[in-house]
């Protein structure tokens, strides 16, 4: 992938200053997902592992909403006619999008406004940080369409963000989480005005690009892998991870800048 020329068919893409902005772009339908957009998003985040020019990602939605989730007519309807093997292939594909988002080294900042439900809420959850607005309404709607709340890693990831009890309530009831609840519970990192949400997310992403981006990738890896290990193992993993970072030139750049009383300029190596 060349981020300068990449032109996806099913979502918007822009790239500047090391930040790629992915935009769900069907505003007339509140940016629903389709079989094709799921697959292309999955493949894109898989490819980002090998695109060092992209140092951070912003995930946004067009037209004042983030995403209404899976398209009722283009996904939900066809799913009701599929046999079990086809259904499992679909649910594995959607889960692969979350795995690709978590496995790419770039921090992902979600810019959330308006409706953020179903698979849209999952994409927000799978991002590293979330900037929202007072208009943002988030819901994990699966039980409201007769499905379990355990979709695309929700039962693993959501409790780690907002706690088991709050996650249980949202996943059992499918109710809307208000923006204020989301910020208070730690789902949203901050709330800003609707007209500022994309710029705020991009500013945050650019601030990460200005930091030690190789080390950011190590941080993301450790945040993922330390979920299911003992404290003893986690401390050893972090010892090894930090030693790797100490071998980078960015570590020396930081030391030299500190000694010279100037701001370090990191290069990601």
BATOR-988503 format. One line per field, with one value per atom (N, C-alpha, C): residue number from 1; chain; atom name; x, y, z. Coordinates in steps of 0.05 Angstrom, whole numbers, plus 5000, padded with zeros to 4 digits. Layout:
N
num c(NUM|...)
cadena c(A|...)
atomo c(CA|...)
u c(X|...)
v c(Y|...)
w c(Z|...)
This chain:
269
num c(1|1|1|2|2|2|3|3|3|4|4|4|5|5|5|6|6|6|7|7|7|8|8|8|9|9|9|10|10|10|11|11|11|12|12|12|13|13|13|14|14|14|15|15|15|16|16|16|17|17|17|18|18|18|19|19|19|20|20|20|21|21|21|22|22|22|23|23|23|24|24|24|25|25|25|26|26|26|27|27|27|28|28|28|29|29|29|30|30|30|31|31|31|32|32|32|33|33|33|34|34|34|35|35|35|36|36|36|37|37|37|38|38|38|39|39|39|40|40|40|41|41|41|42|42|42|43|43|43|44|44|44|45|45|45|46|46|46|47|47|47|48|48|48|49|49|49|50|50|50|51|51|51|52|52|52|53|53|53|54|54|54|55|55|55|56|56|56|57|57|57|58|58|58|59|59|59|60|60|60|61|61|61|62|62|62|63|63|63|64|64|64|65|65|65|66|66|66|67|67|67|68|68|68|69|69|69|70|70|70|71|71|71|72|72|72|73|73|73|74|74|74|75|75|75|76|76|76|77|77|77|78|78|78|79|79|79|80|80|80|81|81|81|82|82|82|83|83|83|84|84|84|85|85|85|86|86|86|87|87|87|88|88|88|89|89|89|90|90|90|91|91|91|92|92|92|93|93|93|94|94|94|95|95|95|96|96|96|97|97|97|98|98|98|99|99|99|100|100|100|101|101|101|102|102|102|103|103|103|104|104|104|105|105|105|106|106|106|107|107|107|108|108|108|109|109|109|110|110|110|111|111|111|112|112|112|113|113|113|114|114|114|115|115|115|116|116|116|117|117|117|118|118|118|119|119|119|120|120|120|121|121|121|122|122|122|123|123|123|124|124|124|125|125|125|126|126|126|127|127|127|128|128|128|129|129|129|130|130|130|131|131|131|132|132|132|133|133|133|134|134|134|135|135|135|136|136|136|137|137|137|138|138|138|139|139|139|140|140|140|141|141|141|142|142|142|143|143|143|144|144|144|145|145|145|146|146|146|147|147|147|148|148|148|149|149|149|150|150|150|151|151|151|152|152|152|153|153|153|154|154|154|155|155|155|156|156|156|157|157|157|158|158|158|159|159|159|160|160|160|161|161|161|162|162|162|163|163|163|164|164|164|165|165|165|166|166|166|167|167|167|168|168|168|169|169|169|170|170|170|171|171|171|172|172|172|173|173|173|174|174|174|175|175|175|176|176|176|177|177|177|178|178|178|179|179|179|180|180|180|181|181|181|182|182|182|183|183|183|184|184|184|185|185|185|186|186|186|187|187|187|188|188|188|189|189|189|190|190|190|191|191|191|192|192|192|193|193|193|194|194|194|195|195|195|196|196|196|197|197|197|198|198|198|199|199|199|200|200|200|201|201|201|202|202|202|203|203|203|204|204|204|205|205|205|206|206|206|207|207|207|208|208|208|209|209|209|210|210|210|211|211|211|212|212|212|213|213|213|214|214|214|215|215|215|216|216|216|217|217|217|218|218|218|219|219|219|220|220|220|221|221|221|222|222|222|223|223|223|224|224|224|225|225|225|226|226|226|227|227|227|228|228|228|229|229|229|230|230|230|231|231|231|232|232|232|233|233|233|234|234|234|235|235|235|236|236|236|237|237|237|238|238|238|239|239|239|240|240|240|241|241|241|242|242|242|243|243|243|244|244|244|245|245|245|246|246|246|247|247|247|248|248|248|249|249|249|250|250|250|251|251|251|252|252|252|253|253|253|254|254|254|255|255|255|256|256|256|257|257|257|258|258|258|259|259|259|260|260|260|261|261|261|262|262|262|263|263|263|264|264|264|265|265|265|266|266|266|267|267|267|268|268|268|269|269|269)
cadena c(A|A|A|A|A|A|A|A|A|A|A|A|A|A|A|A|A|A|A|A|A|A|A|A|A|A|A|A|A|A|A|A|A|A|A|A|A|A|A|A|A|A|A|A|A|A|A|A|A|A|A|A|A|A|A|A|A|A|A|A|A|A|A|A|A|A|A|A|A|A|A|A|A|A|A|A|A|A|A|A|A|A|A|A|A|A|A|A|A|A|A|A|A|A|A|A|A|A|A|A|A|A|A|A|A|A|A|A|A|A|A|A|A|A|A|A|A|A|A|A|A|A|A|A|A|A|A|A|A|A|A|A|A|A|A|A|A|A|A|A|A|A|A|A|A|A|A|A|A|A|A|A|A|A|A|A|A|A|A|A|A|A|A|A|A|A|A|A|A|A|A|A|A|A|A|A|A|A|A|A|A|A|A|A|A|A|A|A|A|A|A|A|A|A|A|A|A|A|A|A|A|A|A|A|A|A|A|A|A|A|A|A|A|A|A|A|A|A|A|A|A|A|A|A|A|A|A|A|A|A|A|A|A|A|A|A|A|A|A|A|A|A|A|A|A|A|A|A|A|A|A|A|A|A|A|A|A|A|A|A|A|A|A|A|A|A|A|A|A|A|A|A|A|A|A|A|A|A|A|A|A|A|A|A|A|A|A|A|A|A|A|A|A|A|A|A|A|A|A|A|A|A|A|A|A|A|A|A|A|A|A|A|A|A|A|A|A|A|A|A|A|A|A|A|A|A|A|A|A|A|A|A|A|A|A|A|A|A|A|A|A|A|A|A|A|A|A|A|A|A|A|A|A|A|A|A|A|A|A|A|A|A|A|A|A|A|A|A|A|A|A|A|A|A|A|A|A|A|A|A|A|A|A|A|A|A|A|A|A|A|A|A|A|A|A|A|A|A|A|A|A|A|A|A|A|A|A|A|A|A|A|A|A|A|A|A|A|A|A|A|A|A|A|A|A|A|A|A|A|A|A|A|A|A|A|A|A|A|A|A|A|A|A|A|A|A|A|A|A|A|A|A|A|A|A|A|A|A|A|A|A|A|A|A|A|A|A|A|A|A|A|A|A|A|A|A|A|A|A|A|A|A|A|A|A|A|A|A|A|A|A|A|A|A|A|A|A|A|A|A|A|A|A|A|A|A|A|A|A|A|A|A|A|A|A|A|A|A|A|A|A|A|A|A|A|A|A|A|A|A|A|A|A|A|A|A|A|A|A|A|A|A|A|A|A|A|A|A|A|A|A|A|A|A|A|A|A|A|A|A|A|A|A|A|A|A|A|A|A|A|A|A|A|A|A|A|A|A|A|A|A|A|A|A|A|A|A|A|A|A|A|A|A|A|A|A|A|A|A|A|A|A|A|A|A|A|A|A|A|A|A|A|A|A|A|A|A|A|A|A|A|A|A|A|A|A|A|A|A|A|A|A|A|A|A|A|A|A|A|A|A|A|A|A|A|A|A|A|A|A|A|A|A|A|A|A|A|A|A|A|A|A|A|A|A|A|A|A|A|A|A|A|A|A|A|A|A|A|A|A|A|A|A|A|A|A|A|A|A|A|A|A|A|A|A|A|A|A|A|A|A|A|A|A|A|A|A|A|A|A|A|A|A|A|A|A|A|A|A|A|A|A|A|A|A|A|A|A|A|A|A|A|A|A|A|A|A|A|A|A|A|A|A|A|A|A|A|A|A|A|A|A|A|A|A|A|A|A|A|A|A|A|A|A|A|A|A|A|A|A|A|A|A|A|A|A|A|A|A|A|A|A|A|A|A|A|A|A|A|A|A|A|A|A|A|A|A|A|A|A|A|A|A|A|A|A|A)
atomo c(N|CA|C|N|CA|C|N|CA|C|N|CA|C|N|CA|C|N|CA|C|N|CA|C|N|CA|C|N|CA|C|N|CA|C|N|CA|C|N|CA|C|N|CA|C|N|CA|C|N|CA|C|N|CA|C|N|CA|C|N|CA|C|N|CA|C|N|CA|C|N|CA|C|N|CA|C|N|CA|C|N|CA|C|N|CA|C|N|CA|C|N|CA|C|N|CA|C|N|CA|C|N|CA|C|N|CA|C|N|CA|C|N|CA|C|N|CA|C|N|CA|C|N|CA|C|N|CA|C|N|CA|C|N|CA|C|N|CA|C|N|CA|C|N|CA|C|N|CA|C|N|CA|C|N|CA|C|N|CA|C|N|CA|C|N|CA|C|N|CA|C|N|CA|C|N|CA|C|N|CA|C|N|CA|C|N|CA|C|N|CA|C|N|CA|C|N|CA|C|N|CA|C|N|CA|C|N|CA|C|N|CA|C|N|CA|C|N|CA|C|N|CA|C|N|CA|C|N|CA|C|N|CA|C|N|CA|C|N|CA|C|N|CA|C|N|CA|C|N|CA|C|N|CA|C|N|CA|C|N|CA|C|N|CA|C|N|CA|C|N|CA|C|N|CA|C|N|CA|C|N|CA|C|N|CA|C|N|CA|C|N|CA|C|N|CA|C|N|CA|C|N|CA|C|N|CA|C|N|CA|C|N|CA|C|N|CA|C|N|CA|C|N|CA|C|N|CA|C|N|CA|C|N|CA|C|N|CA|C|N|CA|C|N|CA|C|N|CA|C|N|CA|C|N|CA|C|N|CA|C|N|CA|C|N|CA|C|N|CA|C|N|CA|C|N|CA|C|N|CA|C|N|CA|C|N|CA|C|N|CA|C|N|CA|C|N|CA|C|N|CA|C|N|CA|C|N|CA|C|N|CA|C|N|CA|C|N|CA|C|N|CA|C|N|CA|C|N|CA|C|N|CA|C|N|CA|C|N|CA|C|N|CA|C|N|CA|C|N|CA|C|N|CA|C|N|CA|C|N|CA|C|N|CA|C|N|CA|C|N|CA|C|N|CA|C|N|CA|C|N|CA|C|N|CA|C|N|CA|C|N|CA|C|N|CA|C|N|CA|C|N|CA|C|N|CA|C|N|CA|C|N|CA|C|N|CA|C|N|CA|C|N|CA|C|N|CA|C|N|CA|C|N|CA|C|N|CA|C|N|CA|C|N|CA|C|N|CA|C|N|CA|C|N|CA|C|N|CA|C|N|CA|C|N|CA|C|N|CA|C|N|CA|C|N|CA|C|N|CA|C|N|CA|C|N|CA|C|N|CA|C|N|CA|C|N|CA|C|N|CA|C|N|CA|C|N|CA|C|N|CA|C|N|CA|C|N|CA|C|N|CA|C|N|CA|C|N|CA|C|N|CA|C|N|CA|C|N|CA|C|N|CA|C|N|CA|C|N|CA|C|N|CA|C|N|CA|C|N|CA|C|N|CA|C|N|CA|C|N|CA|C|N|CA|C|N|CA|C|N|CA|C|N|CA|C|N|CA|C|N|CA|C|N|CA|C|N|CA|C|N|CA|C|N|CA|C|N|CA|C|N|CA|C|N|CA|C|N|CA|C|N|CA|C|N|CA|C|N|CA|C|N|CA|C|N|CA|C|N|CA|C|N|CA|C|N|CA|C|N|CA|C|N|CA|C|N|CA|C|N|CA|C|N|CA|C|N|CA|C|N|CA|C|N|CA|C|N|CA|C|N|CA|C|N|CA|C|N|CA|C|N|CA|C|N|CA|C|N|CA|C|N|CA|C|N|CA|C|N|CA|C|N|CA|C|N|CA|C|N|CA|C|N|CA|C|N|CA|C|N|CA|C|N|CA|C|N|CA|C|N|CA|C|N|CA|C|N|CA|C|N|CA|C|N|CA|C|N|CA|C|N|CA|C|N|CA|C|N|CA|C|N|CA|C|N|CA|C|N|CA|C|N|CA|C|N|CA|C|N|CA|C|N|CA|C|N|CA|C|N|CA|C|N|CA|C|N|CA|C|N|CA|C|N|CA|C|N|CA|C|N|CA|C|N|CA|C|N|CA|C|N|CA|C|N|CA|C|N|CA|C)
u c(5017|5000|5017|5012|5024|5003|5007|4986|4980|4999|4995|4975|4974|4957|4935|4934|4913|4886|4868|4841|4821|4813|4794|4767|4753|4727|4704|4707|4683|4685|4705|4707|4726|4725|4744|4771|4791|4819|4833|4847|4866|4890|4913|4938|4954|4963|4979|4994|5018|5034|5036|5037|5039|5013|4991|4965|4947|4936|4916|4889|4870|4843|4825|4812|4792|4764|4748|4722|4700|4682|4658|4641|4634|4624|4599|4578|4551|4532|4535|4521|4491|4480|4451|4439|4455|4446|4460|4472|4487|4511|4523|4548|4547|4529|4528|4551|4556|4576|4563|4578|4569|4589|4582|4601|4628|4625|4649|4665|4652|4667|4681|4667|4680|4706|4705|4728|4750|4743|4764|4776|4761|4772|4791|4782|4800|4826|4825|4850|4867|4855|4870|4886|4872|4887|4908|4903|4924|4948|4943|4965|4981|4968|4982|5005|5006|5029|5054|5052|5075|5078|5065|5066|5076|5103|5114|5109|5103|5097|5072|5053|5030|5037|5036|5045|5022|4998|4974|4950|4927|4903|4880|4865|4839|4817|4797|4773|4749|4736|4714|4691|4669|4645|4636|4624|4615|4587|4582|4555|4543|4560|4549|4542|4549|4546|4571|4576|4598|4589|4572|4563|4538|4519|4495|4498|4523|4528|4522|4518|4513|4488|4490|4467|4444|4420|4397|4391|4391|4383|4406|4431|4453|4468|4463|4476|4455|4439|4421|4401|4389|4370|4383|4406|4419|4428|4436|4445|4422|4397|4375|4370|4382|4378|4402|4423|4447|4447|4462|4467|4489|4491|4510|4539|4550|4577|4582|4562|4564|4563|4546|4544|4570|4582|4607|4629|4629|4649|4646|4621|4616|4625|4617|4624|4654|4668|4697|4709|4698|4708|4705|4682|4679|4698|4701|4721|4749|4755|4782|4787|4766|4771|4781|4768|4777|4806|4812|4839|4859|4852|4870|4874|4853|4856|4874|4871|4887|4916|4920|4947|4964|4952|4969|4983|5008|5023|5014|5000|4992|4970|4973|4950|4927|4903|4878|4862|4855|4838|4811|4790|4763|4751|4740|4726|4696|4682|4655|4635|4615|4593|4567|4546|4519|4517|4506|4500|4526|4530|4553|4543|4531|4517|4525|4519|4525|4554|4560|4588|4603|4588|4601|4612|4596|4605|4629|4629|4652|4677|4675|4699|4709|4691|4700|4714|4702|4714|4742|4745|4771|4792|4785|4804|4819|4842|4858|4847|4837|4826|4801|4784|4758|4753|4750|4741|4712|4694|4666|4655|4629|4615|4591|4579|4555|4532|4533|4513|4517|4540|4547|4529|4517|4501|4511|4520|4534|4517|4513|4498|4508|4510|4516|4490|4478|4450|4443|4462|4459|4435|4430|4408|4381|4381|4356|4348|4366|4359|4361|4359|4357|4384|4406|4433|4445|4467|4482|4499|4505|4522|4551|4559|4587|4596|4596|4601|4628|4645|4670|4688|4688|4706|4695|4668|4657|4660|4655|4657|4685|4705|4733|4743|4735|4747|4731|4705|4689|4692|4691|4695|4722|4742|4769|4769|4750|4749|4731|4707|4688|4681|4691|4685|4664|4665|4647|4618|4611|4582|4570|4584|4574|4573|4594|4594|4571|4566|4544|4517|4513|4488|4484|4505|4503|4499|4513|4512|4486|4475|4449|4426|4426|4402|4403|4427|4429|4422|4420|4411|4433|4424|4443|4460|4485|4503|4505|4498|4500|4529|4534|4561|4573|4556|4565|4572|4556|4563|4589|4591|4615|4641|4639|4663|4668|4646|4649|4660|4651|4659|4686|4698|4724|4723|4699|4698|4708|4698|4707|4731|4752|4774|4767|4751|4741|4717|4702|4680|4687|4681|4686|4662|4660|4638|4639|4615|4614|4632|4633|4649|4679|4686|4715|4725|4706|4714|4735|4732|4752|4779|4779|4804|4818|4802|4814|4826|4813|4824|4849|4849|4873|4896|4890|4911|4923|4906|4917|4934|4925|4941|4967|4967|4992|5011|5000|5018|5031|5017|5029|5051|5046|5066|5091|5089|5113|5128|5117|5130|5146|5156|5172|5154|5148|5127|5134|5160|5167|5159|5165|5158|5128|5113|5083|5073|5085|5077|5082|5105|5111|5090|5083|5062|5036|5028|5003|5004|5027|5030|5028|5040|5039|5011|4997|4970|4952|4958|4942|4950|4976|4985|4984|4985|4985|4958|4937|4910|4909|4922|4917|4942|4959|4984|4985|5002|5006|5022|5021|5037|5067|5076|5104|5112|5095|5100|5099|5080|5077|5101|5112|5135|5159|5162|5184|5180|5156|5150|5157|5150|5156|5186|5200|5229|5242|5233|5244|5235|5210|5200|5216|5220|5234|5263|5276|5303|5305|5285|5284|5283|5266|5263|5289|5303|5327|5349|5346|5366|5360|5338|5332|5347|5349|5361|5344|5317|5300|5306|5314|5322|5346|5366|5389|5382|5365|5356|5344|5327|5314|5335|5354|5375|5391|5399|5415|5400|5374|5357|5354|5350|5348|5373|5396|5422|5426|5416|5419|5396|5378|5355|5338|5333|5316|5296|5275|5254|5265|5262|5272|5256|5269|5257|5259|5238|5238|5236|5247|5246|5234|5225|5212|5231|5257|5276|5297)
v c(4976|5000|5025|5043|5070|5089|5099|5116|5141|5150|5174|5170|5146|5140|5120|5109|5089|5101|5086|5096|5073|5069|5047|5052|5030|5032|5037|5030|5029|5048|5065|5085|5106|5129|5151|5147|5158|5156|5182|5193|5215|5210|5222|5218|5244|5253|5277|5276|5285|5288|5262|5239|5213|5202|5217|5209|5201|5176|5167|5171|5183|5186|5168|5149|5131|5142|5146|5158|5140|5130|5116|5137|5132|5154|5147|5139|5137|5153|5179|5195|5194|5188|5187|5164|5144|5121|5119|5141|5142|5122|5120|5105|5076|5061|5032|5017|4993|4975|4954|4945|4924|4902|4880|4858|4868|4885|4894|4914|4932|4951|4937|4917|4902|4890|4877|4862|4882|4905|4924|4937|4943|4954|4934|4909|4888|4886|4886|4884|4908|4932|4956|4956|4949|4949|4927|4905|4885|4896|4910|4921|4942|4957|4978|4968|4943|4931|4936|4938|4940|4968|4988|5015|5034|5036|5052|5082|5090|5119|5128|5109|5115|5110|5131|5129|5131|5139|5140|5141|5132|5130|5144|5159|5170|5156|5147|5133|5151|5159|5179|5170|5185|5181|5207|5206|5230|5239|5264|5274|5275|5278|5282|5256|5233|5208|5191|5173|5154|5131|5113|5090|5078|5070|5057|5027|5017|4988|4974|4948|4932|4941|4945|4954|4934|4943|4925|4910|4924|4911|4896|4906|4894|4873|4872|4852|4836|4849|4835|4817|4828|4812|4787|4790|4767|4746|4756|4737|4718|4728|4711|4688|4689|4668|4649|4654|4638|4613|4594|4569|4575|4557|4561|4565|4549|4554|4582|4593|4620|4641|4636|4654|4655|4632|4631|4645|4642|4657|4687|4696|4725|4734|4720|4729|4728|4709|4709|4732|4740|4762|4788|4792|4817|4817|4794|4793|4798|4790|4795|4825|4841|4870|4880|4871|4880|4870|4845|4835|4851|4859|4875|4902|4914|4940|4939|4918|4915|4907|4892|4882|4901|4922|4941|4958|4966|4981|5009|5021|5049|5053|5073|5080|5090|5082|5090|5108|5131|5150|5152|5145|5146|5174|5186|5212|5206|5207|5198|5221|5220|5240|5226|5235|5225|5195|5180|5152|5136|5118|5100|5074|5057|5034|5008|4985|4960|4957|4950|4947|4973|4996|5022|5025|5016|5017|4999|4976|4957|4970|4983|4996|5018|5033|5053|5039|5017|5002|4992|4982|4970|4991|5017|5038|5042|5055|5059|5082|5102|5125|5135|5149|5158|5187|5204|5231|5233|5243|5243|5271|5274|5299|5295|5316|5313|5299|5299|5286|5256|5245|5218|5199|5180|5159|5132|5117|5091|5068|5048|5024|4999|4978|4951|4937|4939|4933|4904|4886|4859|4844|4847|4833|4844|4868|4880|4868|4854|4839|4809|4801|4772|4758|4773|4761|4765|4751|4754|4779|4789|4813|4807|4782|4775|4776|4799|4802|4817|4806|4819|4826|4810|4815|4833|4840|4858|4848|4823|4812|4812|4813|4814|4842|4860|4887|4907|4907|4928|4928|4905|4906|4917|4915|4925|4956|4967|4996|5008|4997|5010|4993|4969|4952|4932|4910|4887|4894|4907|4913|4931|4953|4971|4958|4943|4928|4908|4894|4875|4889|4912|4926|4933|4944|4952|4929|4907|4883|4867|4867|4853|4869|4895|4911|4923|4928|4941|4971|4982|5010|5030|5054|5075|5084|5086|5099|5129|5147|5175|5184|5206|5217|5222|5233|5239|5213|5192|5167|5156|5158|5148|5161|5187|5201|5194|5193|5187|5158|5140|5112|5106|5125|5120|5109|5108|5099|5121|5146|5169|5182|5189|5203|5232|5244|5271|5277|5298|5307|5335|5339|5366|5372|5396|5404|5388|5384|5368|5379|5405|5417|5415|5406|5404|5375|5355|5328|5316|5320|5309|5323|5349|5364|5356|5352|5345|5317|5298|5271|5272|5288|5290|5304|5324|5337|5316|5300|5280|5260|5252|5233|5245|5271|5284|5286|5290|5291|5264|5242|5216|5212|5222|5220|5235|5256|5272|5257|5236|5221|5197|5180|5157|5135|5136|5119|5089|5082|5053|5044|5061|5054|5054|5071|5070|5043|5032|5006|4984|4987|4968|4971|4995|5000|4986|4990|4978|4947|4936|4907|4897|4912|4903|4907|4928|4932|4909|4898|4875|4849|4844|4817|4813|4835|4832|4827|4826|4821|4794|4774|4747|4733|4749|4737|4745|4730|4737|4763|4775|4799|4793|4770|4763|4762|4749|4748|4775|4791|4818|4835|4834|4849|4841|4814|4805|4814|4812|4821|4851|4867|4895|4901|4885|4888|4883|4863|4857|4879|4888|4908|4934|4942|4967|4966|4942|4939|4943|4932|4936|4966|4980|5009|5024|5015|5028|5026|5006|5002|5019|5035|5052|5078|5091|5117|5138|5134|5153|5156|5134|5135|5154|5150|5167|5196|5200|5227|5241|5227|5239|5247|5230|5236|5261|5261|5283|5309|5308|5332|5342|5323|5331|5344|5332|5344|5371|5376|5402|5421|5413|5429|5438|5418|5424|5401|5405|5385|5364|5338|5317|5315|5308|5303|5274|5259|5231|5223|5200|5191|5163|5151|5125|5102|5106|5084|5085)
w c(5000|5000|5000|4982|4982|4994|5018|5030|5015|4998|4982|4960|4949|4925|4931|4955|4962|4958|4944|4937|4942|4967|4972|4959|4954|4940|4958|4984|5001|5026|5027|5048|5039|5053|5046|5059|5046|5056|5050|5069|5064|5081|5073|5086|5086|5110|5112|5139|5139|5163|5179|5165|5179|5189|5186|5196|5173|5174|5154|5167|5152|5162|5145|5159|5147|5153|5132|5136|5124|5142|5132|5119|5093|5077|5062|5077|5066|5084|5084|5104|5101|5077|5074|5090|5097|5112|5140|5148|5173|5173|5150|5146|5155|5143|5150|5137|5148|5137|5119|5099|5081|5081|5068|5066|5054|5034|5019|5036|5051|5067|5091|5103|5124|5113|5090|5079|5072|5060|5052|5076|5096|5121|5134|5135|5147|5132|5105|5090|5093|5095|5098|5124|5146|5172|5173|5160|5158|5143|5121|5105|5120|5139|5153|5170|5176|5190|5174|5148|5131|5118|5130|5119|5140|5143|5164|5160|5136|5131|5147|5151|5167|5196|5212|5240|5259|5250|5267|5248|5258|5242|5257|5242|5252|5238|5253|5242|5247|5225|5227|5210|5214|5197|5185|5162|5148|5156|5153|5155|5183|5203|5230|5245|5234|5248|5244|5263|5259|5243|5253|5238|5251|5234|5243|5244|5239|5241|5214|5216|5192|5178|5152|5136|5137|5144|5148|5122|5100|5075|5061|5064|5050|5067|5093|5110|5126|5141|5159|5144|5123|5107|5095|5081|5069|5090|5114|5135|5143|5143|5152|5132|5109|5089|5086|5102|5099|5117|5108|5124|5145|5164|5186|5176|5157|5148|5137|5122|5112|5134|5154|5176|5192|5196|5211|5195|5169|5153|5156|5157|5161|5188|5209|5236|5241|5228|5230|5215|5192|5177|5193|5206|5221|5245|5258|5280|5270|5245|5234|5231|5227|5226|5253|5275|5302|5307|5299|5303|5287|5263|5246|5258|5269|5282|5307|5322|5347|5340|5318|5312|5296|5283|5269|5290|5285|5305|5309|5290|5292|5313|5330|5347|5330|5338|5324|5342|5331|5346|5332|5345|5333|5339|5318|5320|5318|5341|5343|5345|5328|5330|5323|5334|5327|5334|5315|5319|5317|5336|5337|5349|5333|5343|5328|5341|5329|5322|5297|5289|5290|5288|5292|5320|5340|5367|5372|5358|5360|5349|5326|5314|5333|5345|5365|5388|5398|5420|5413|5388|5380|5375|5373|5370|5397|5396|5420|5437|5424|5438|5424|5438|5426|5434|5414|5418|5409|5427|5421|5424|5419|5422|5440|5450|5466|5451|5425|5408|5405|5413|5408|5424|5411|5424|5415|5434|5429|5440|5423|5432|5419|5435|5425|5422|5398|5394|5390|5393|5383|5395|5422|5434|5423|5414|5404|5377|5364|5339|5344|5369|5375|5376|5378|5379|5406|5411|5435|5435|5458|5460|5455|5452|5449|5420|5408|5380|5376|5359|5350|5373|5394|5417|5438|5437|5456|5485|5490|5517|5528|5510|5519|5523|5505|5504|5521|5518|5531|5561|5575|5604|5612|5596|5602|5600|5585|5582|5603|5608|5625|5650|5652|5675|5669|5684|5678|5681|5703|5708|5687|5680|5660|5632|5626|5600|5599|5621|5622|5617|5629|5625|5595|5583|5555|5536|5542|5524|5528|5552|5556|5546|5551|5544|5516|5506|5480|5481|5505|5507|5498|5493|5486|5510|5506|5526|5517|5535|5528|5527|5515|5513|5541|5559|5586|5601|5598|5610|5598|5572|5559|5569|5573|5584|5613|5629|5657|5662|5645|5647|5635|5620|5608|5580|5568|5540|5522|5527|5512|5527|5513|5526|5532|5514|5520|5501|5508|5492|5482|5456|5444|5427|5417|5399|5373|5361|5337|5315|5313|5291|5297|5321|5328|5330|5327|5335|5316|5290|5271|5275|5277|5280|5306|5328|5353|5352|5339|5335|5319|5297|5280|5295|5312|5327|5347|5359|5378|5362|5339|5322|5315|5307|5299|5323|5347|5371|5376|5369|5371|5350|5326|5305|5313|5328|5337|5358|5370|5390|5379|5396|5387|5376|5350|5338|5340|5338|5342|5370|5389|5417|5421|5407|5408|5399|5378|5369|5389|5404|5426|5448|5455|5475|5468|5442|5433|5435|5427|5429|5458|5476|5504|5516|5508|5517|5508|5485|5474|5489|5490|5498|5528|5544|5573|5586|5570|5580|5594|5583|5592|5603|5616|5628|5657|5672|5700|5703|5727|5731|5727|5737|5733|5704|5688|5659|5646|5655|5643|5649|5673|5680|5663|5659|5642|5613|5603|5576|5573|5593|5591|5594|5609|5611|5583|5569|5543|5523|5525|5506|5510|5536|5541|5532|5536|5526|5496|5482|5453|5446|5460|5455|5462|5483|5491|5470|5452|5431|5406|5407|5384|5386|5363|5362|5375|5376|5389|5418|5431|5459|5463|5446|5447|5440|5420|5413|5436|5451|5475|5496|5500|5520|5511|5486|5476|5477|5471|5472|5500|5519|5547|5557|5550|5558|5547|5523|5509|5515|5532|5540|5515|5498|5475|5472|5456|5451|5432|5439|5421|5395|5374|5348|5342|5345|5341|5312|5304|5276|5273|5296|5294|5289|5297|5294|5316)
